[in-house]
Amino acid sequence: MMNPKLYNLFISSQRKLYRFALSLTKDVNDAEDILQDTLLKLWKLREDWGSWENFEAYSMRMIRNEYLNHTKKLKGRVYSSLDDIPEGSEPSQTDTDMTTDHLMFRFNSLTSKLPDIQRNILHLREIEELEYKEIAKVMGITDAQVKVYLYRARQYLKDKVHGKR
């Protein structure tokens, strides 16, 4: 018999975990694989779920670790054709979405140049709306380091938008 609280945690956190995995991988299939592997591992650890202080932070940390393992496996991967390159590298050309797509393309282009840790922290704070303490747990760093990395990421984006550096 499954614990209803645990079931609700799984269901309510799935989308957020998927978005986080997608922000790391930039690939829908890889994000789905990472999410599935993580949820499977969480399911196997379900007996210990009551001892987890913060399920969301714990599961995001697992997503991050799974992503790191996944990237080690894919280091030698080479795209064999243009069809294998992840979508989203160029904005769509519809009139109504063109401005939004252009802004998102520009934002993604700028954030892709950030170091991984800054990009991940920026995503966790601005997109996932996690608190500094939760981000620190997910990333395995201190609250102060989270603030420093977040400041540097924001400063970089601000400088690039205003044409500095």
C-alpha positions as MATLAB code, in Angstrom:
seq = 'MMNPKLYNLFISSQRKLYRFALSLTKDVNDAEDILQDTLLKLWKLREDWGSWENFEAYSMRMIRNEYLNHTKKLKGRVYSSLDDIPEGSEPSQTDTDMTTDHLMFRFNSLTSKLPDIQRNILHLREIEELEYKEIAKVMGITDAQVKVYLYRARQYLKDKVHGKR';
ca = [
       0.000    0.000    0.000;
       1.400    3.363   -1.005;
       1.506    6.292    1.376;
      -0.837    9.034    0.022;
       1.518   11.809    1.161;
       4.383   10.288   -0.767;
       2.187    9.804   -3.825;
       1.161   13.482   -3.687;
       4.807   14.533   -3.371;
       5.692   12.528   -6.466;
       2.803   13.929   -8.488;
       3.196   17.540   -7.379;
       6.946   17.658   -7.957;
       7.078   15.936  -11.357;
       6.702   19.067  -13.496;
       9.199   21.083  -11.487;
      11.725   18.250  -11.613;
      11.186   17.891  -15.354;
      11.732   21.628  -15.912;
      14.917   21.471  -13.878;
      16.179   18.446  -15.824;
      15.295   20.176  -19.091;
      17.140   23.326  -18.037;
      20.232   21.222  -17.399;
      20.126   19.040  -20.509;
      18.491   21.350  -23.071;
      17.111   18.160  -24.606;
      13.587   16.812  -24.105;
      14.550   13.142  -24.407;
      17.520   13.414  -22.057;
      15.414   15.344  -19.534;
      12.735   12.649  -19.633;
      15.358    9.923  -19.168;
      16.916   11.724  -16.220;
      13.521   12.358  -14.643;
      12.491    8.730  -15.076;
      15.755    7.439  -13.602;
      15.475    9.829  -10.668;
      11.848    8.980   -9.934;
      12.731    5.295  -10.066;
      15.543    5.823   -7.559;
      13.231    7.863   -5.331;
      10.650    5.088   -5.540;
      13.217    2.525   -4.449;
      14.049    4.767   -1.470;
      10.400    5.328   -0.548;
      10.759    3.523    2.791;
      13.129    6.284    3.955;
      11.100    9.227    2.649;
      10.043   10.353    6.128;
      13.671   11.049    7.019;
      14.135   13.464    4.121;
      14.121   16.983    5.453;
      12.969   18.581    2.209;
      11.687   16.263   -0.520;
      11.946   18.924   -3.235;
      15.559   19.823   -2.470;
      16.459   16.152   -2.102;
      14.878   15.202   -5.422;
      16.411   18.176   -7.257;
      19.799   17.184   -5.905;
      19.175   13.698   -7.278;
      18.223   15.200  -10.673;
      21.466   17.183  -10.686;
      23.534   14.115   -9.784;
      21.744   12.029  -12.403;
      22.456   14.776  -14.966;
      26.159   14.721  -14.074;
      26.225   10.937  -14.487;
      24.324   11.262  -17.763;
      26.776   13.819  -19.183;
      29.710   11.568  -18.337;
      28.076    8.817  -20.406;
      27.399   11.167  -23.338;
      30.786   12.878  -23.510;
      31.729   11.044  -26.680;
      28.334   11.514  -28.346;
      28.515   13.122  -31.782;
      25.480   14.270  -33.738;
      25.298   12.326  -36.966;
      22.831   14.595  -38.731;
      21.042   17.901  -38.369;
      17.953   16.023  -37.196;
      19.832   14.946  -34.054;
      20.566   18.506  -32.940;
      18.194   19.593  -30.149;
      15.355   21.878  -31.165;
      15.023   25.422  -29.935;
      18.289   26.723  -31.308;
      16.498   29.327  -33.427;
      13.336   31.344  -32.805;
      10.130   30.612  -34.733;
       9.071   33.071  -37.409;
       5.403   33.674  -36.607;
       4.574   37.364  -36.280;
       2.880   37.144  -32.903;
       5.588   35.029  -31.289;
       8.567   36.596  -33.019;
       9.360   39.182  -30.347;
       8.925   36.740  -27.487;
      10.901   34.079  -29.321;
      13.657   36.563  -30.094;
      13.869   37.621  -26.449;
      13.869   34.017  -25.256;
      16.498   33.118  -27.853;
      18.652   36.040  -26.708;
      18.165   35.152  -23.045;
      18.979   31.482  -23.664;
      21.968   32.492  -25.740;
      23.295   34.682  -22.932;
      22.591   32.208  -20.155;
      24.227   29.393  -22.126;
      27.498   31.327  -21.852;
      27.314   31.357  -18.055;
      29.291   28.757  -16.119;
      27.095   25.736  -15.334;
      26.835   26.501  -11.638;
      25.717   30.098  -12.249;
      23.197   29.041  -14.889;
      21.763   26.314  -12.644;
      21.499   28.609   -9.629;
      19.864   31.328  -11.739;
      17.345   28.780  -13.020;
      16.575   27.427   -9.560;
      16.066   30.923   -8.157;
      14.262   32.689  -11.005;
      12.356   29.877  -12.717;
      11.809   27.328   -9.949;
      11.591   30.080   -7.290;
      13.557   28.154   -4.684;
      14.869   29.849   -1.541;
      18.608   30.322   -1.052;
      18.764   27.517    1.524;
      17.015   25.086   -0.829;
      19.349   26.015   -3.683;
      22.338   25.544   -1.383;
      21.117   22.042   -0.518;
      20.483   21.127   -4.149;
      23.860   22.423   -5.301;
      25.842   21.271   -2.267;
      27.203   24.735   -1.445;
      26.630   27.387    1.228;
      23.936   30.081    1.187;
      26.652   32.719    0.789;
      28.039   30.961   -2.289;
      24.547   30.819   -3.782;
      24.217   34.586   -3.371;
      27.649   35.219   -4.899;
      26.987   32.989   -7.928;
      23.542   34.510   -8.387;
      24.976   38.034   -8.208;
      27.668   37.175  -10.765;
      25.140   35.607  -13.139;
      22.795   38.586  -12.903;
      25.683   41.038  -13.308;
      26.905   39.203  -16.409;
      23.430   39.293  -17.970;
      22.973   42.950  -17.050;
      26.336   43.869  -18.598;
      25.582   41.957  -21.798;
      22.117   43.477  -22.160;
      23.517   46.978  -21.696;
      26.425   46.302  -24.059;
      29.216   46.363  -21.484;
      32.332   44.155  -21.649;
];
